[in-house]
């Protein structure tokens, strides 16, 4: 019985080792399949997305500033508590602001989908995203393109 357990353990270790080698091989192959042009396109898409999402905080701050009786601290409390315990006008304001935030986030998502599908294709976009997050050289190229494009 002990021999069978040892054999099973060796077999499992062998299978695990093969799995790791295959995973490393696929990761390397995917990283190699991603071209500099793919990384550049990905950087452009990310910058387009960021140009929309980076405007959320200033928009919210502007809305808070223009709303009589509202402060940034109170708004944060309302967000955290999801409007619980808020006065009616605060709930309405929170709803209005959240609607604008959601609108910007949706626009950013739509831009990414549109650009990714038309500039790269969804599969290439995902492969590039994965390569950048798992490969230091790809990440460095991405950062270089972002810096050059800004």
QUIURPE-V444031 format. One record per backbone hydrogen bond with DSSP energy under -1.0 kcal/mol. NH is the residue of the N-H (numbers start at 1). CO is the residue of the C=O. Records with the same first field share a line. If there is no record, write none. Layout:
NH=CO  CO
This chain:
5=1
6=2
7=3
8=4
9=5
10=6
11=7
12=8
13=9
14=10
15=11
16=12
17=13
18=14
19=15
20=16
21=17
22=18
23=19
24=20
25=21
26=22
27=23
28=24
29=25
30=26
31=27
32=28
33=29
39=35
40=36
41=37
42=38
43=39
44=40
45=41
46=42
47=43
48=44
49=45
50=46
51=47
53=49
54=50
55=52
56=53
59=55
60=56
61=57
62=58
63=59
64=60
65=61
66=62
67=63
70=67
75=71
76=72
77=73
78=74
79=75
80=76
81=77
83=78
84=81
86=83
91=87
92=88
93=89
94=90
95=91
96=92
97=93
98=94
99=95
100=96
101=97
102=98
103=99
104=100
105=101
106=102
107=103
108=104
109=105
110=106
111=107
112=108
113=109
114=110
115=111
116=112
117=113
118=114
119=115
120=116
121=116
125=121
126=122
127=123
128=124
129=125
130=126
131=127
132=128
133=129
134=130
135=131
139=135
140=136
141=137
142=138
143=139
144=140
145=141
146=142
147=143
148=144
149=145
150=146
